[in-house]
Structures are given as C-alpha cells and as structure tokens.
Amino acid sequence: MAVERETLRLWDPATAAFRDPLRGIDLLPQQPPVPPLVVLADGSEMVGPDRAALLVERGYEVRTVPGAGHVVHRDDFGGFLRALDGWI
C-alpha cells in the first residue's frame, strides 16, 4: 500500500479531467459479449457495491480479493490467483 500512496501523491489529478463530462452516464455494457469475470479490490473505489451488483445483474461474475488494494495482482498475487480459481 505504500507504493500506492506514493503513486497517488505524485499523480496529477488533471489527467482524469476527461471523466468529468462522463459523470452520471452508465458506460457499462448492458450485456457482456462473452462470459466475463471482474476481479475487484476489497473496498474498490472504482467499482463500489452498487456498481458490482449492477454488473452481476447484467451477467458478469464479480469476485473480490479481501485486503487487496487497487492493483489486486500486485497487492495480493495469491488472492488474485484464488479469484481466478475455477475460471481459467
């Protein structure tokens, strides 16, 4: 998590300004074209519980890696692999 905190400290938020006009617009596909798996960090700031539920409702499989941060495979590689169990 220290790497993530340092990365955020150095990050220029202006690089995400392109998202402002998209706020409030549902950009999730209504129906996935193939069986999809979404692996989330525990307490994901990108996909909260409401969005995760919407993904499930639309046919996505959503799995969360407890204790992992935003970069799941870096923060808990073993947990990431366990999230893939039975999928690949």
Backbone hydrogen bonds, N-H to C=O, Kabsch-Sander energy under -0.5 kcal/mol:
donor,donor_aa,acceptor,acceptor_aa,energy
5,R,1,M,-2.4
6,E,2,A,-2.4
7,T,3,V,-2.5
8,L,4,E,-2.4
9,R,5,R,-2.0
10,L,6,E,-1.7
11,W,7,T,-1.1
15,T,12,D,-2.3
16,A,13,P,-2.1
17,A,14,A,-1.5
19,R,16,A,-2.0
20,D,17,A,-1.4
22,L,19,R,-1.6
23,R,19,R,-0.7
23,R,20,D,-1.3
25,I,22,L,-2.2
27,L,25,I,-0.9
38,V,61,E,-3.0
39,V,37,L,-0.5
40,L,38,V,-0.6
40,L,63,R,-3.2
42,D,65,V,-0.9
42,D,68,A,-0.9
44,S,41,A,-1.5
52,A,48,G,-2.7
53,A,49,P,-2.3
54,L,50,D,-1.8
55,L,51,R,-2.4
56,V,52,A,-2.3
57,E,53,A,-2.5
58,R,54,L,-1.7
59,G,56,V,-1.7
60,Y,55,L,-2.6
61,E,36,P,-2.1
62,V,60,Y,-0.6
63,R,38,V,-2.8
65,V,40,L,-2.6
68,A,65,V,-1.8
72,V,70,H,-1.2
74,R,71,V,-1.0
75,D,71,V,-2.6
76,D,72,V,-2.7
80,F,76,D,-2.5
81,L,77,F,-2.6
82,R,78,G,-2.3
83,A,79,G,-2.0
84,L,80,F,-1.0
85,D,81,L,-0.5
85,D,82,R,-1.0
87,W,84,L,-2.8
88,I,84,L,-1.4
